[in-house]
Every structure is written in structure tokens, then in C-alpha cells.
């Protein structure tokens, strides 16, 4: 038996998860604001321009009396293009201005050109050949962007919910008599988290911080220190600094002394 396992007291412990659920919920809310804002932009700016271009795509003709007064396209990661244009024209009802926004995926080949287009039956829906030529591209880009944003928002909330569940398991173990046991370290999960496996092959996952390191018992066999109810159940891995468990100074000193003593198979 490892000297650390022998030195570890067997009593009721107060435990705390390496990473609480608050940080996860804050990240989820931040993701909701960020990607929710992106979805709102799609609904307010990108979507209406796509809808209007579908209405005139078959009947649009060059509009000689309209012009693009302002226009700017930005390229991100070489493939993702966003364009904001301002169209101006004058008719019998006076002067008009329309702003359109495009988002599409296309290799950046330098600057883009745009010319005003319109459907004589719908004079208010002045558009550009730049948008009409890339209409289905814009549809696919908007749909893909929406799906990506929704998946990320859902993933962040799911990760926060999992972290809260793991924190609840740690609280449930607190106050119970636990024994020190070796478990196999199966690596890092998302969040981040630690994955550990008991002797029966059951895997447990616990939220931690990126800076946390497990308390290693046997590096060659990837065994780390954990606490567990003698009757079974979740194995709670401890960190290298024993921050996840409340110990007396005497207990901590005894464990540290055993840690650096000659090792035997755990």
C-alpha cells in the first residue's frame, strides 16, 4: 500500500469541488449575450436583406438612377466576408437611402464591386448585384452561423449544468466518513474537468481549474489519490496541494511526509 494511503486519516471530511458552478454559469451568460447578440444581428440586419432579395431576384434590373454611396467589406480568416453598403436614389417621391448588410463565405480576392439593382414593381427594394449573386451563399452562411451560435450557447449552459451537478456530488460526500483510495487518471475533459476510473472500471468526472494538478500516487500507472465512501459510490480525486479537502495541520504534515517517503505499489 502507498504510504500516503496509510497516512491519510479515515474520518468525515469537508470537501469542495475544484471549480464551482458560478464560473460556468457566468461563462454561459456571457456566451448568451455574445452569441445572442450575433443572432439578433442576423435577425435584424442580415435576414431582412435576404428576404427582400428573394422577392426581387428574378425581376431585378440595373438601376441607373441609384448608386452605392458608401460601402465597406471586411474579410475574416480569409473566407468569411461581411459587407455594409448604403444605397441612395431619388424619384418622384423624393430622396431615399437604404442600408444593406451581407454576410457570406468566399475566398478573399481583394476588393468587391457592387452596382445598384431594382425591381420596377418594387422601387423601394433597391439592392445590389453583389448581394443577388451571392444570395444562396448568404442563406447558407446565415443558417450555419445561427446553428453554430445556438450549439455554443447550448454547450455552455450544458457545461455549467454539469459543473453544478458535480459540485452537488462533492457536497453530498462532505460530512461522510471517507477512505483514501487510488484511482486511475483518464485525462482531462471539457470545462475543464478530470476523468478518473476506479478498480471496477467506473468513470467519474469532476470540474477543476486549468491550473489544478492531481495528487499523483504512481506516475507509471497513472494512479492518483481520491477519497471514497467504503460502501462505494463516486471517487473524489484530490489535487496536488490538497486544496479540495479540509485537513488539520498535523494531518497535512503527516501526508506530506508519507508522500516523499520510499514508495511501494499502491
N, C-alpha and C positions, 0 to 999 in steps of 0.2 A: 504493500500500500504506500502511496505517496506520503512523505512526511507532512505535507500541507493538509491532506485529508485527515490525518491523525491529529494534527494540531488544531483543526477547526472545531470550535465548540458545537455541541448539538443542543440547541435551545430554540426558543421562539425569537425570530428576528424581525426587525423592521426593514422592509425592502423599498426600493424606489426604482422605477424604470429609468434606463439611461437617458431617455428622451421622452418628455411628457407629450400630451396631445395638443397642448396650447400652440406650440410652434407649428405643428401640422395644420391646425385649423387656421392659423394666421396665413400660412402659405396658400391654403385653399381659398381663403377670402381674397388674397392678393391676386391669385390666378383668376378668380371670378371677375374682379374689377378689370384686370388687364385684358383677358380674352373675351370677357363680356363686352368691353368697350370695342374690341375688334368686331364682334358680332353686330353690335349696334351700328358701327360704321358701314358694315356690309348692308344692313337693312336700310340705312338712311341715305347713303351715298352711292354705293355700288349697285344695289338691287334695282332702284328706280330707273337708272340709266339703261340697265339690261332690259327691263320691261319695255321701256319706250323704244329701244332699238329693235326689239322683236316686232313692235307694232308697225314700224316703217321700213323694215329691212327689204321687203320686196318691191317697194314703190319709191324708195329714196332716190333723189336725183341731185346732181351738184347744185348748190345754192350760190349763185354768183353774187347775190346781194348780201350774203352773210360772210363773216370772216372770223378766224380764230385770233382773238386779241391777246390772249395770254395762254401759255402752255408750258408745262414742265413735266418731264418724265424722270423717274428715279429708278435705278437698277439696283437690286439687292441680290447678292450671291450669284450674279451674272445672269440668272434665269428669271427671277421674279421682278416684274415690271409694274410700276404704278404711275399713272398719268393723271394730271389735273389740268383741265382746259376750260377756258372761258370763251363763249361764242357771243358775238354781237351782230345784230342786224336791225334794219329799220324798214317798216312797212307802213301801210295806211293808218295803222293804229298807233304809230309812234316808234320809239326806240325800245329794243328788247335786249336782255342779257340772259344767257343761260350757262350755268356751270355744270360740267360733267366730270365724273371720275371713273377711270378704268383701272382694272387690275387683271393682269394676265401673265402667263408663263411663256417666255420666249427668250432665246439667247440674245444677249445684248449685242447689237451690231452697230452701235453708235447712236446717233440721234434718230428720232422718229419724225415723220411728217404727218400733218393732218389737214384735211380740207373739209369745209362745211358741206353738209348734205341735208336734204329735207324732202318730205313728202308734201306735195302741193295740197293734199287734202287735210294735212295736219301741220299747218305752218308753225305751230308753237313748239313742235318737237324737232327742232334743228339739232342735228348730230354731226358726226364726222365719219369719214371713210376709215379712219384709224380704228374706231370702235366697232363699226359694222364688219370690217374684215376679220376681226378677232372676236366676234360675238360668241361663238360656241366655246372658244378658248376662255373667255371671261366667265361663261356659265360654269365650266368645269373648274376653273380656279376658285370661284366663289364657293362652289359646293365643297371642294376639297378643303378650302380654308375653314369653312364652317364646321365640317366634320372634325378637322384637326383641333379646332378650339374646343369643341364640345368634349372630345376624348380627353384632352388635357385637363379641362375643368373637372370632369368626372373622375379622372385618375387622381387628381389632387385631393378631392373630397373622399375618395375611397381610401387613399393612403392615410388621411387624417383619421378616418373612422377605424382603420386597423390599428393605428397607434393608440387610439383611445381604448380599444379593446384590450391591447397588450398591457397598457398601463393599469387597466382594471384587473387583469390577471395578477400583476405584481402586487396590487393592493390586497387581493384576495389571499395571497400567500403570506402577507405580513401578519405577524402575530401567531403564526403556527410554528410548531417545532419542526425544524428542517435539518437535514443532514447534508454534509458536503459530499458531492459525487463527481466523478469525471464524466464528461460528455464529449462527443466528437464535434469539432468545429467545422461546419459545412460551408463556411464562407459568408459573404455579405449579401444582403438582399436590398431591395429598394427602400428608400426612405430617408436615411439608410437604416439597416437592421442587421442583426446577427442571426444566422441559422445554426442551430445545434441539434444533435441527434443522440438519443440515449442508447443504452445497450440493446434495447428491443427494436431499434430502427425507427422509432417515432421522432419526427422532426418538430422542433419548436422555433418560433421566430419572435425576436424581441427588438423593439425600436431602440436605437442608440444614436449617439452623435458621431460624426465622422472622425473626431479626434479620439474616441474611445478605443481601447485595445483590450482584448480578453485576457484573463488571468491564465497563463499557459502552464499546464502541468507536465505535458510531454509533447515537445515540439515535433518530434519524429512521427508520432502517431496522431498529431493534431488534436490532442486532448486538452480541454480547458476545464476550469473549476466552475461548478454550478451548485446551487442549493435545491433540495427537493424534499418533498414530504416522503417519509419512509413508506407510506402506503401507495406511493406512485403519483402520477399526475405530471404537470409541467415542470421541466427542469429549467431553473432560472440561472443563466450564466452570470458570473461576476466579472467585473472589469479589473484591469491590471492594478489600479490604485485602490481597489476595494471601496469605491465610491457608492456602489449600488446597495450596500448593506451597512447597517449601523453596528459597530463593534466598540468594545471598550479599549482603552489604550493598551491594557495588558494582553487582550486577545489579539489585537493587531500586531503587537510586538512578537508574540509567540508564532503567529502565522508567517510573518516576515522572516523570522529566524529559521523556521522549517523550510521556507521557500529556497533558501540558499544552502541548505544542508545537502549532503550527498543524496542523489535521487535514486529511487527504486521504482520498478514498474508500478504504474498506478492501477 
